[in-house]
């Protein structure tokens, strides 16, 4: 059974909601100066990077318990963020709407993006901390 840690996905979700609101409001007020395709492609590329990193860690043949523990803690959060970001980016790419609707959709996509990004950062910290504890405790 997975130990989800102090706050599991709740921390990522909270930061995602705050980040999504900030991103949506910023787009609404700066819509004339921001390029929607640049925003979408940047978020798409970083989201695919997060997914590739997760797949790489899952397929690593030297999988140790620390990697499994960290993926168990943060893997679902990363997947939720990645899938949500990709879905809302596809919707944004297909739909032609007014500034308000676009800002809301960008805010939702931004929230999922922040969830994926924060979860990926937390996964990296988990792996680094687990590795450092192992070497520090072993005297290496």
Number of C-alpha atoms within 10 A of each C-alpha: 5 10 10 13 10 8 10 16 21 12 13 25 22 14 17 26 18 15 20 25 19 15 20 24 17 15 23 19 13 12 16 10 8 13 11 16 12 10 14 20 12 11 21 18 11 15 26 15 15 22 20 12 14 19 12 11 15 15 10 11 8 9 11 9 10 16 21 15 19 21 22 16 22 25 22 15 24 30 20 17 29 26 18 21 27 19 13 20 23 14 15 20 12 9 11 10 11 8 14 15 15 20 24 18 19 29 26 23 30 29 28 32 30 28 31 31 23 22 28 26 15 18 23 17 13 19 18 14 12 17 13 13 12 13 10 10 8 8 7 7
